[in-house]
Amino acid sequence: MYDWKIIYENWVPEEQPLREALCTLGNGYIATRGAFEETTADEKVHYPGTYLAGGYNRLMSEVADRKIENEDLVNCPNWLPLTFRHKDAEEWFDLEKAELISFRQELDMKQGLLERRMHFRDSAGRETSLHSRRLLSMANPHVAALEWELTPINWSGRIEIKSALDGRVINSGVARYRALASKHHEPLQQGHQNDHIVFLEVQTIQSKLLMAQAARTRVYIQPDGQSVNYSTQQEQGYIAQLFDVACEQRQPVRVEKVVQIHTSRDKAITEPLQEACKNIERQGSFLHLLEQHKRAWQRLWNRCDLMIACNNQAQDILRLHIFHLLQTVSSNTIGMDVGVPARGLHGEAYRGHIFWDELFIFPFLNLRLPELTRELLLYRYRRMPEAIFAASQAGYRGAMFPWQSGSNGREESQVIHLNPKSGRWLADHTYLQRHISAAIAYNVWQYYQATEDMEFMTFVGAEMIFNIAQFWSTIAVLNKESGRYEIHKVVGPDEYHTDYPDSEESGLKNNAYTNIMAVWVIQRALQLFQMIDDSRLGELFQKRNISDADIERWRDISLRMYVPFIGQSNIIAQFDGYEQLKEFPWEVYKKKYGEAMRLDRILESEGDNVNRYKASKQADVLMLFYLFSSEELLHIFELLQYDFKAESIPENVAYYSQRTSHGSTLSKIVHSWVLARSDRKRAWNNFQTALMSDVEDIQGGTTAEGIHLGAMAGTVDLVQRSFTGLEIRDNVLWLNPVLPEEISCLEFQLRYRGHWISLKVTHEKVLISVDKGWFKEVLIGVKGKVYTFTTGDRKEFEIS
Ligand code: BGC
């Protein structure tokens, strides 16, 4: 990586799946993997996937003697195909068959441009160079464009160029899903509109989503003015244009392909195909589109960039993370009614589903593009009726959000999953991660803290928090003996433990993280009574049937929730019975499998069960120290009348760090965060590993199936909030910077309650400047002291 770019200087077929994911281009509406234009999907090297935000379809499959239904993010028709062949040759250009003289691929994150330069020789000794450029317009999300410049180096002669739209694609990007049904759409029509424009329309099989693409291909040859013969070729779901071109040695042939994409999910359209065919006529040249696209990226970077001095590697990777986040969700996402998929729009892993990863993603967006978080929260709000139904089906009240969410908010977790290590299909109980609902409430609250958007809180946020509080209140059961409330049949963030060894039942009792999150949500619900006007409160109580008795129970639970501890120690037990589990032989397994391990799969393939061990996939108890400042957490314990002290936090961190396999990329983010103040060296090491999650594909093969957006956004947020000690509490924006030694200066601006604030932090000083246009004061606390800032203020503080 170098100066806003990822550069690949050689062609390594085994690396291509990872490169395709990392070189994905997107604009928050649609994204396309960085596959080469001339390739089609194979099972090893190339996978040209294109995914529409919110473009889901369900299919039934039969596996392991069961019928199961899965909802997938659909691989849409491939708009990329562009290739050529010599008139005398049968075969189309194939990199594998050519002798490669040079190769260079660059992803330019500043401009959102993917470029490739190749120089190759074919079996007849003809040398050709190819320069390709590609964009998915950030300025107009319905437009994608590519340009090829093909130069005959030592030959002249006729070639045929083929530009196509290919709707025959299926979802086959993830090997372990290949036994499942994968043909998600069927062709409706294809054809050509005029000499330059072809179109294709498909429809998804179950969700009946229409997608239309119209492609305009123009061929420019030197010297100017020569005519190009063209023809079309089509079959069901596929349309190509063929151009017959006479090439002159050293005279480049330039091809421009501009594609217009519309779907039946679009707003302000009549019908996708008509819209695509009409709008494609209006598009300018590749260069014109590139100019607009660059300007749109410039606007995004102005808001979202973050500058780190003295650490180029971290700087470049952080930009890559911001880049992929903005390609998945951007201002183009507003109005689309979509969530943020854990693996981006970059591949098919987890089927484009939405998990609790929002918890790691929203803090960055809250302080940069809060209008986007608002939109992503509305995705949840609109699916609340489904969550209310799910709660009632399970015997509870309120809203129980699904662990994995897709189109309509139904639970999309798979019922059985394949362990690729053993080849066995196994029951999957991870859907019992009820803590997802608490994460949603937490996200609503954080959004409000960053924006003070009272209208949202009053009309949307409070209703969500009340419903989630009601869910916790009804899932909690009073243990009459202990006088404390308990929560049963759940799974914590550590997905390894889904049931007790030798038990027939799924789920665990009293996952500490879940219990404390439940209390926190209920406490926020109670706090809202003081924040919201009485008439709106009355409306909400009436709408959601919240009675005085309910509120009484909320108050009781918020003071008497049970939290498990290990024996008489100060170590919070991950769940009831954790202490009875066996210690895991870490050294033996680390030697064999390295640092990040999927112990669930490894042990199952060995006939063992990870449920038997004190071994976590990822941070679980430690999530508490990630989400809450020690003040806030100690306050919760105090209300619950547990004698938990700040001194016990490092003990807990040490205990669980030794028992975590980091089988999820989210884990290192949390570990870095919780160590940031006590052990800066280890915090930095964890941060470094988190930074490498995708660029180095540390989980071994998973990035190719889609980037890990939680880890990507989480690393940026670590810099933004953990390194600066940024916290919003009691209407004050608190800063308490402690930069890692490896960074000498950090600079960025953030959006806080309608204002732009610029921060420059070094080891010695923090400089805070506030933008013009402030109409009210803002309180900023530095190292424990609160200062008032008004328009144009610029203040410097010594912090060393
Ligand atoms: C992690 C979850 C995460 C999901 C999607 C899983 O491997 O355990 O915490 O939500 O991936 O990123």
Boltz pocket constraint, residues with backbone or C-beta under 6 A from the ligand:
constraints:
  - pocket:
      binder: B
      contacts: [[A, 342], [A, 343], [A, 350], [A, 355], [A, 356], [A, 357], [A, 493], [A, 495], [A, 617], [A, 618], [A, 663], [A, 664], [A, 666], [A, 710]]
      max_distance: 6.0
